[in-house]
Amino acid sequence: MPAAAPHRPDLTRGYTLAVISAVILSTTAIFIRYLTVAYAIPALVLAFWREAFVAVTLAAALALLRPALLRAERRHLRYLVGYGLVLAVFNGLWTLSVALNGAAVSTVLVYSSAAFTALLGRWLLAEELGWAKLAAVALSLGGCLLLSGALDPAAWRGSAAGIAAGVLSGLGYAVYSLMGRSASQRGLAPWTTVLYTFAFAACFMLAANLSPLPPVTGRAPAPADLLWLGGAWRGWAVLFVLAAGPTLGGYGLYTVSLAHLPSSVVNLIASMEPAITAAIAFVVLGERLDATQATGSVLILSAVVLLRVYEGWRAAPASVVPVPDDF
């Protein structure tokens, strides 16, 4: 009888979790836009509460469901502190990039992380860098350019500092992905990693908001402004839902998927987020995509499909010649 093909649950599970993560994370823009427009909350204040609420919510959930995951070994704490610092810096750079460059250019620059992750993953984690991954990176970056509207020369008239912040935000996202993969290789449970990473990131973001250094765009003007929303309970509720829902679910599943797939693959799948956000805006807000934006969405999705087909082809066992039973 022919040999049965082995089951490949990790590949399918990893892609499924990464795609679901991208879908969930794509909804965060709606919440953030509402909070910044309706309440004009400074971006770094929003980032602090978002990270703090994620940590508190996840700690409560783990205490009820999986108390063992609340504990991290002492030998891992230094690594988790560094991981939290990377998350805080990435969020800060992304916020600064949006403020200086606008949404279009910032989107393209942050998703340069796909190229950074592929190259750094090859160098630091010995991840494969083949033609399919390079082609997927090119398709993804091209799709982001078309979808975001960054082909308009006027979109790139920002300052050199803004462009630098945008490129560094892409590098920060890449390092965040690589550290998530490394955390899995170190034996850290994904949800434990998310808990400590967000808790430490909240501490760093709190320090950034309270720092006596010269003001930074989006920071709390004064310590009292950390409670920017004051008695606006609707605003607090939206902020809590943003953290406990899309942020926790999206980043959590992103981290879990890193236990099954290389960081460069997961980061490429995450680049679907702008296309999914555009689709949500079309359905929920009635926003229309022009032909260029639609083409960009197709390119981004094509990058993920190409990578999945290629990985599936590589994972398939070599054909086996049937052997008669009476051999």
Helices and strands as residue ranges (DSSP letters): H 9-25, H 28-38, H 43-65, G 67-70, H 74-101, H 103-110, H 113-124, H 131-148, G 153-156, H 160-185, H 190-210, G 223-227, H 233-242, I 243-247, H 248-257, H 263-270, H 273-280, I 281-285, H 291-315
